[in-house]
Amino acid sequence: MNDLANNTSSFSSGAGMNVLNANIDTLLIDLWGTVARSDNREPIRDLQEILGYKVQSIDHSDVRSVDPEFLRVCLTTDEKDPVLFAQKVGNYFGLAVTPDMVTRFVKVINVESQCAMLFIDAIKALKELKARGYKLVLASNLWPFPVDCLFEEDNLGGLFPEQWRAYSFREKVAKPEVSFFAKTMVRAETSAENCMMIGDHLENDILPAREKGILTCLIDRTGKYRQDPNVPADVLHIGSMLDLLEMLPDRTQHAAPLGAN
């Protein structure tokens, strides 16, 4: 996995947040688009096509054309073996899974792992925030296959201890369901008033977390949401993860640092 340079300009609508939210000690952090990205844009859509499910609705120019129910099932199926995973998904939709389908699927998940990259601004910011005493909690829609690559080979595991990783496949629910955030807070042993959710997707990350009473921060490296009227006024809006360092004070100066050894 490679680090991915971030050459977008930084902007922030969260100045002074450290004064207003002194109780924040836990950061719920999205994975894809926030900390990492993959050039293999939509592997779940590829599996949908491999299994022959509603292929007429697939548009290769639109990563969002994956069937919503197919996406949900893939993101909430806790099975790491690709053969068994494909069979479980196939069984759910009444599809026969052939050895050739499995072979093609294995190629897809291998490419996904090889194409994953980390955002440099995110890694720098998260290392510093951990040193400042914040509990870093992963809150991610994820299927099981890239976990080893992301959290062993590239040391994201050093930032996100195993017990503080809320994977949709393990929680059996995916964003934007509000219950995902409830389960994430249970896993992190925290409550909404002590959390901030950081993510790059308004509908999946920000709005449902906000509905749960969590302070939210939208990372918008490209400026996609900068003029979007659908972004609530109370959502913090940043152009780089490094902007968080100006918002969140050093908790080690005021309280014992949070950590998992």
Sequence and secondary structure as in RCSB ss.txt:
>XXXX:A:sequence
MNDLANNTSSFSSGAGMNVLNANIDTLLIDLWGTVARSDNREPIRDLQEILGYKVQSIDHSDVRSVDPEFLRVCL
TTDEKDPVLFAQKVGNYFGLAVTPDMVTRFVKVINVESQCAMLFIDAIKALKELKARGYKLVLASNLWPFPVDCL
FEEDNLGGLFPEQWRAYSFREKVAKPEVSFFAKTMVRAETSAENCMMIGDHLENDILPAREKGILTCLIDRTGKY
RQDPNVPADVLHIGSMLDLLEMLPDRTQHAAPLGAN
>XXXX:A:secstr
 EEE   S   BS TTHHHH TT  EEEE  BTTTEEESS  HHHHHHHHHTSSGGG  TT GGGS HHHHHHHH
T     HHHHHHHHHHHTT    HHHHHHHHHHHHHHHHHEEEEHHHHHHHHHHHHTT EEEEEE   STTHHII
IIITSGGGTS GGGEEEHHHHT  TT HHHHHHHHHHHT  GGGEEEEES IIIIIHHHHHTT EEEEE TT TT
TT TTS TTSEEESSGGGHHHHS  GGGTS      
